Amino acid sequence: MMRTIAIWTMILAWGLVSIGPARAMDSLVQAKNFNADARIAAQRQVPILVLFTSPSCPYCERAKREYLVPMQKDPANRSRVIIREVNIDSSAGLIGFDGKPTNESAFARAHKVTFVPTVMVFDPRGAAISEPIVGLLIADYYFGYLEAAIDEGISKVRGK
């Protein structure tokens, strides 16, 4: 009996471990340290795209699922942009672009984000370098809006 329980415990544990990476690939990277992200962005000469969300926002989930997660998974975009998510309702700690501790909600307030989803593109110094994309807008054109914001960010980061 104990052996059966041990075997089932191992099977369930293995199942949970194998599901973990799949789930991680279906979500955006939560912002933790913009200062470290900025150093990587400066080395790569790419902007940082931040999606501001709220757990109660169905449009945020749609923007992530249909647009931003696929962008993050695409190897071509890894050399063009760093993508992060900030929950405007969260008190989870993060490090700002200036290296100082803050939290997700305070970071959103500091950037005057009140509506979600909002997408902002930042340079490695933490300056917003394109117009914010507020709301899901017209779904047929949303990918184009994101691409235009990333392209504008790349152009400004690389000084072109």
C-alpha positions in Angstrom: 0.0 0.0 0.0 2.8 2.5 0.9 4.6 1.6 -2.3 1.5 2.4 -4.4 1.1 5.7 -2.6 4.8 6.5 -3.2 4.5 5.6 -6.9 1.4 7.8 -7.4 3.1 10.7 -5.5 6.1 10.5 -7.8 3.8 10.3 -10.9 1.8 13.4 -9.8 5.0 15.3 -8.9 6.5 14.5 -12.3 3.3 15.7 -14.0 3.3 19.0 -12.1 7.0 19.6 -12.9 6.4 18.9 -16.6 3.4 21.2 -16.8 5.3 24.2 -15.2 7.5 25.1 -18.2 4.5 24.9 -20.6 2.5 27.3 -18.4 5.5 29.7 -18.2 5.6 29.8 -22.0 2.0 30.8 -22.1 2.4 33.9 -20.0 4.5 37.1 -20.1 7.6 37.6 -18.0 6.5 39.6 -14.9 8.6 42.7 -14.3 11.0 42.2 -11.4 14.1 44.3 -12.1 13.9 47.0 -14.8 17.4 48.1 -13.9 18.8 44.7 -14.9 16.4 44.6 -18.0 17.7 48.0 -19.0 21.3 46.8 -18.9 20.4 43.9 -21.2 18.4 46.3 -23.5 21.4 48.6 -23.7 23.7 45.8 -24.7 21.3 44.5 -27.4 20.2 48.1 -28.4 16.5 47.3 -28.0 13.6 48.9 -26.3 11.6 47.4 -23.4 7.9 46.9 -24.0 5.7 46.9 -20.9 2.2 45.7 -20.8 0.2 47.1 -17.9 -2.6 44.8 -16.8 -5.1 44.0 -14.1 -6.3 40.5 -13.2 -9.9 41.5 -13.7 -9.3 42.7 -17.3 -10.5 40.4 -20.0 -9.0 42.6 -22.7 -5.6 42.3 -20.9 -5.8 38.5 -21.2 -6.8 38.7 -24.8 -3.9 41.1 -25.6 -1.5 38.7 -23.9 -2.9 35.5 -25.4 -3.4 36.7 -29.0 -0.6 39.2 -29.4 2.1 39.6 -26.8 2.8 36.0 -25.7 3.2 34.9 -29.4 5.5 37.9 -29.9 7.5 36.9 -26.9 7.8 33.3 -28.2 8.9 34.4 -31.7 12.7 34.1 -31.9 12.8 37.1 -34.3 11.4 39.4 -31.6 13.9 38.4 -29.0 16.5 40.4 -30.9 14.1 43.3 -31.2 12.5 43.9 -27.9 12.3 42.9 -24.2 8.7 42.3 -23.1 7.5 42.6 -19.5 4.2 42.7 -17.6 3.2 45.0 -14.7 0.0 44.4 -12.8 -1.3 47.9 -11.8 -3.2 46.4 -8.8 -0.2 44.5 -7.3 2.0 45.5 -4.4 4.7 43.0 -5.6 8.1 44.6 -5.3 10.2 45.4 -8.3 13.3 47.5 -9.0 12.8 50.5 -11.1 14.9 51.7 -14.0 16.8 53.9 -11.5 17.7 50.9 -9.4 15.5 51.9 -6.5 12.9 49.5 -5.0 9.2 50.2 -5.8 6.2 48.0 -6.5 4.1 47.3 -9.6 1.2 49.6 -8.6 3.6 52.5 -7.8 5.4 52.0 -11.0 2.1 52.2 -13.0 1.1 55.3 -11.1 4.5 57.0 -11.7 3.8 56.4 -15.5 0.3 57.7 -15.2 -1.3 54.3 -16.2 -4.9 54.1 -15.1 -6.5 52.1 -17.9 -5.6 48.6 -18.9 -4.4 47.1 -21.1 -1.8 49.8 -21.7 1.4 49.2 -23.6 4.4 51.5 -23.2 7.8 51.3 -24.8 10.8 52.4 -22.8 14.5 53.1 -23.7 17.2 51.6 -21.4 17.2 54.8 -19.3 13.5 54.3 -18.5 12.2 57.1 -20.8 8.9 56.4 -22.6 9.8 56.5 -26.3 6.5 56.0 -28.1 2.9 56.9 -27.6 1.2 54.6 -25.1 -1.3 52.1 -26.6 -4.3 52.3 -24.4 -7.0 49.7 -24.6 -7.2 46.8 -27.1 -8.2 49.3 -29.8 -9.2 47.7 -33.1 -8.2 44.0 -32.8 -7.5 43.7 -36.5 -4.8 46.4 -36.2 -3.5 45.8 -32.7 -0.5 43.8 -33.9 0.3 46.6 -36.3 0.2 49.2 -33.4 2.5 47.0 -31.4 4.9 46.6 -34.3 4.9 50.3 -34.9 5.7 51.1 -31.3 8.5 48.5 -31.2 9.9 49.9 -34.5 9.8 53.5 -33.1 11.5 52.3 -30.0 14.3 50.5 -31.9 14.8 53.6 -34.0 15.1 55.8 -31.0 17.3 53.4 -29.0 19.7 53.0 -31.9 19.6 56.7 -32.8 18.3 56.3 -36.3 
